[in-house]
Amino acid sequence: MDIWALVMFAALMLLLMLGYPVALTLGAVAMLFGGIFLGLDFFDLLPLRIWGIMTNFSLVSVPLFVFMGIILEKSGLAEELLETMGLLFGRLRGGLALSIVLVGTLLAAATGVVGATVVTLGVIALPTLLKHGYAPSLAAGTVAASGTLGQIIPPSLILILLGDVIGEPVGRLFMGAVIPGLLIVLLFLLYIGYHAWRHPNNAPALPRTANNYLSAKRILFTLLPPLLLIGLVLGSIFFGVATPTESAAVGAIGALLLTLSHRRLDWQNLNATLQQTLRLTSMVFLILIGATAFGLVFRGLGGDHLVHDIFAHLPGGAWGFIIFSMLLIFLLGFFLDFLEICFVVVPILVPIAVFFQIDKLWFAILIAVNLQTSFLTPPFGFSLFYLKAVAPPTLAIQMIYRGIVPFVILQLIALTLVMLFPQLALWMPNLSDRLQGL
């Protein structure tokens, strides 16, 4: 029977790669194999599983954080940040690219929505970089990579979903992701600085003009609102003042007020934001329900025991399993969306990680860092599609592919460092536990 579990998994992977809808494919494959081999009565357990999903308080934060990210994207915050950071760093070689990485970091911590960030940076920053003589590959790679920082820097949607799948508190995952996220940002900045030093013509400094004047008042009033919002959302979680769901509600209200202060809060923007939030949230929960049905049948067929036996006999024990699982997720990221990997592959890997006594929080952060690369790896890297959709026609997709290669390598270096030094992910959560006397 467990062989049919592997056949079911292979059929699912094939259908997903052919482009069939994820949620419907998960449910259809589960119903087909479950109905044939286990009988329809087996699905009497499914409503209880779905009820557990729909009553999970932590998942309420998903629509709230999505709403916060989309409404901020419409607030004009990104334009102000890019303009101010560009003036602040523009006189340095590679300064415009450095400013885009920093703005991407702030937007990631304020929104957590990758698609909106990539599109916003692509529309505003990419033409500016090309106009000032930046190499097209460096410009494209910088914008695409900076836009994906919302995948790992809290409040990240994938961290919320991983918390539910793995069974770790979302607040601890947020704390664990801070240092790895900042490590990736530092690697991006160092690479751009090195590239600008070695190839000054690829990343020239801006010329001095009268329009380059930047006042301290402007810096303060541009940076203070997003930093205040980040502090309210993440600070309330880190200091135990609020749960992630409660802090998401605070963030949504703060985003509304910030949009109102920029005079962008009208019925049209609000209606578009609510519709996008509804679509994205519905997609996430439909995939989650489909994945629950798939997981139920997979375990019913004995697939979990078969996979456990396979991984348990890998050479190298726990480290062999970690390396193999990270390699598997990285390769699947070339073809599958992060949601598909999170809901289908991760639940199969987690029990094996528990068997090897691997810290689940550390394992979750490794997965999150790894999944970030899936946004940049061709042929189905979503950030590449987002960027190509808004890029000037002169920027070929091959140039975008060439530009992201160094940034994918940098993310793999960060993943390796977090693997070798687990305290990069565990130090902040452990510190929080000690301060709370846990």
N, C-alpha and C positions, 0 to 999 in steps of 0.2 A: 504493500500500500504506500510506503514512504517514497517509492520510486515515482509514483504518480504525483506526489507533492513536488518533486523536482521538475516533472513534465509541466505541471501547472505553472510553476515559477518561470520556466523557459518560455511557455506560451505567452505569459503576461509580458515579459521583456520584449518578445518579438512584436506583439501588438502595440506596445507603447512606442517602440522605435519606428513602427510604421505610421505613427501619428494619430492613433485612435484616442478619443477623450479619456483622460486618466480615470476620473471617478467612475464613469460608466463601464470602462474596461475592467477595473478592479472588481466591481460588483458582478459583472457578467461572467467573468472567468470563475469567480468564487461560486456563483450559483450553478454553473455548468458542471464543474468538477465535484462540488458538494452534492448536487442532486444525483449525479450518476453513482458516486462511490459511497456516499454517507446517507443519502436519503433526505427528503425535504424536512422530515421531523427534526433533523439536526439543527436546522436554522431557528428552532424555537428559542435558542440561546441568544440569537442576534439582537432582538429588541432590548434585552437587558444591557448588552454592550453599548448599543446606540444611546440608551437612556443615560448610561454613565458618562458618555461623551457630552451630551447636551446639558447635563447638570454639573459639569466641571467648572468651578468658579474661575480657575486660572485661565481657561480659554475665553472667558468674557473679555479679557484684555486684548484679544486679537482684533476685533472690529474697532476698539477704541484707539489702539496704536496705529492701525491702518488709517482711520479717520484723521488722526493727528498728523500723520505724514502727508496725506494728500492735501489737507487744507493749508498746511505750511508751504507746500509746493506752489500753491496759488497765491500766497501772501506777498510775494516779492522779496522774501528774505534772502533767497539765493542770489538774486541780482545784486542786492546791496552788499552782501558778503563778498562776492566775487570782485566787485568794483573796488571795494575798500582794500581787500587783501592784495589785489593786483597793484594798487598804488603803493601799498606798504612794502612789497617785495619785488616790484617790477624792475627796479634799478639793478638788481642782482642778475647774474647769468642764471638762466633757468628760473628766475623769480616768479614768472607767471605760472609755470607748471607747479612750482612749490606752493603757490597760493591756492591752486586748484585742489591739491591734495589736502591742504588744511581746511578749505571750505568743505570738501567732501567729508572730512572727519566730523566737522561741526554739524553738517546736515545729517550724517549717519546717526549721530548721538541725539539729534533733535527729531528725526523722523523715522528712521529704520526701514524705509521703503526704497528698495534698490531701484526699481524701474523708474520711479518719479525722479530720483536723484540723477540717474544716468541721462535721462531725457533733458532735464533742466540744465545740467552741465554741458551736454552736447549742443543744446540750442544757444546757450550764452557764451560758454568759454571756448569751444572748439573753433569757431570762426575767428575769435580774437587771437588765439595762438597761431593760427595759420596766417593771419594778416600781419603779425609781427615777426614772421620769418622762422617759426619753429618747424622742425622736421615733421612732416605729416605723421610718420609712424610714432614718434615720441608724443605728439599732441594727442593722437587717437588713443594710444596706450594709457597715457596719464588720465584722460577723461574717463575711459572705461573702467580702469582700476579704481580710481577715486570714487566713482559711483557705486562700486560694489562693497564699500566699507560698511554700509549699513547691514550687511549680512553677518558681521561678527561683532561690531561695536554696538553695545546695548543702547536703546531697546530694540533688539533684533527679533523679527518675526520667527526666524528659524530657531532661535534660542527658546522662545515660548513653546513652540511645537515640540522641540527636542525634550524640553522639560516634561511635557505630558507623555511622550513616548517612552522616555528612559526612566521616568519616575523620580526626577530631581527637582527641588524647588526652583522656580524660575528666578527668584532673587539671587540665589547662590550661583546660578548659571550666568546671570548678568555680571556679578562680581568677578567670576572666574574668567570672563571674556575680556575684561578691561585691559589687562596687561598684554595678552596676545594681540588684541586689536591695535593697541598703541605700538607694539613691536612691529606690526605690519606697516603702520604709518611711518615709523622711523626708517624702516628699510626702503620704502618708497622715496622718502626725502633724500636719503643718502645716495640712492641710485641716480636720482635726477641731478643732484649736486655734482656727483662724479661725472655723469654724462655731459653736463654743461661745461665742466672743467676740461674734459678731454676733447669735446667737440663744440667749441663756443659758437660756431655758425649754426648749429642745430637748435640752440636755445639762447638767443641773444637777449641782452638786457634792454630795457626800454630806454629811449633817449630822454634826457632831461628837458621838460617843457614846463610852461607856466601852469598847464592843466594837471601836472603831477603833484600839486600841493595837497597835502593831507593833514588835517588838523586832529589834535588829540580828542576834541569833542566828537568829531565824526567817528573816530575809531571806537570811542566809548559807547556811543549810541547805536553803532552798528553791531558790535560784539556783545553788548550787555544783554539784549533781549534773548538771543538764542542760548547764551550761557546760563541765564536765569531759568529758562525753561528746562534745560538739561539738568541743572541743579535741583529743580523742583521734582522732576520725574525720577532721576536716578538717585539723588540724595535721599528722597523719602523712602526708597527701597533699601538702600545700603545701610541707613541708620535705623531701620526697623520701624519707621513712623507709619508706613503704609505698605500694603501688599502690592504686588505688581499690577493687579487689576485696579486697585484704588488709585495708584500713581498714574495708570493709563488714563483714568477719568480726569485727573488733575491736568495731565498733559493735553488732553483733548480740549478742555476749557481754556488752558493757556494758549494753545494754538489758535483757537477762535478769537481770543482777545488780541493776540499778535496780528492776526489777519485784519481785525477791525482797526487796529492802530495804523496799519498801512493803507487803510481805506480800500481794501479789496474784498470785504465781506458783503457781498450782495447776494440776491436770491439765485442768480445764475451760477455763481461759484459754489454756493452752499448745496444747491440741487445736484450739480455735477459731482461734488465730493461725496454726497450721500449715495448716489448711484454707484460710483466706483467702489466705495466701501462695501456696499451691499453685494456687488458682483464678486469682489475678491474674497470677502468673508464666506459667501455661499460656496465658492469654489473650494476653499480650504476645508470647510466642513463636509462637503460632498466627498472630497477625496479621503478625508478622515473616516467617514462612514464606510466607503468602499474598501479602504485598507483594513478596517476592522473585520468586515466580512471575509476578506481574503485571508487575513491572519487566522481567523477562526477555522476556516477550512484547511489551511496549511497545517495547523497544529492537529486538527482532526485526522488528517491523513498521515500524521507521524513525521512531517517534514522537519519539525524542530529537533527531534531526536536524531534524525539523519544528519542534519547540518552540524549539530553538536558533536556527533561522532567524527565527522570529517575534520572540523576545526580542532578538536581535542587531540588529534593525531598529527597535527602539523609539526614540523621540526621547529624547535626553539621555544616551545611552551607559550607562555603569555606574550612574550615579545614577538614570537612568530605569528601569533594571532593578530596582534596590533598592526604589525607591518603589512600582513596580508589584507586585513580589513581596510586599512588606509589606502592601499594600492587598489583594492576593489572599488571603493567609493570614488577614488580619483578617476579611474577608467570609466566607471558608469556615468560620471559627471560629463563626459564627452557627449553622451547620447540622451541622458535623462535629466529631467528637471529636479531641483533640490527637494521639492515636495514629494515627488515619487520615491526618491531615495530615502527620505526621512520616514515616510509611512510604510514602505514596503521592505526595504533592506535593513534599516536600523533595528526594527523589532526582532529580526532574526539574529542580529549580532549581539544584542544586549544580554540575553541569558548566558551566552558563551563568555562574555566579559565578566559577568557575575561569577561564573564557574571558575575562571582564572583569578578571581579576587582583584580585579582591576577596578580602581576608583571610578565610579560611574560619572562623577562630575568631570574628571580629567578626560575620560573617554568621550563625553559629550562635547567638550571644547575642541578636542582633536577633530571630531566629526564636523563641527561648525566651521573650523578653519579650512578643512578639506573641502567642504561644500561651497565655500566662497569661491574657490577656483573654478567650480562648475559654471559660474556665470561668465567666465572668460575663456573657456576652452572650446574651440570649434569642434564640430560644425554647429552645435546647438547651444552655444553660450548666449544666454538671453541678453546680457549687456551688449554683446556685439550686434545683435539685431536692433536693440533700442538705439544704439549709437548710429548704426548705418541708416536707420529710418530718418534721423534728424541731421545727419552730416551733409556737408555740401556735396553736390554730385561729382565733383572732381576727386573726392576721397574714395578710392576703390576699397572693396572689402578685403583684398589681399594686403593693403597697407594697414588696415585695422588689425588683421591677424598677425602681421609682423610686429606691430607695436605692442601687442599684449604679451608676447613671449617673455620678455624680461620680467614683467610683473607677475606672471604665473610662476616663474622660477623663484622670485622673491617670496611668494606666498608658500611655496614648497619648502624654502629655507626656514620660514617662520614655523611651519608645521613640524619640521624636523627638530627645531629648537625646543618647541613645547613638548615634543615626545621625549627628548633627552633630559629636559629640565621640567618635570611636572609642577614644581613650585611656581612656575610662571602662571599656571592656571589655578593653583590651589592656595597661593599665599593670601590673597585678599579674602576669600571665603573663610579660611582658617583664622585669619586675624579678626574677622567679624564675629566668629564663634567665640573666640577668646574674650573679646570685649563684652559680649553678652553673657559670659560665664557658662557657655555650653561645653 
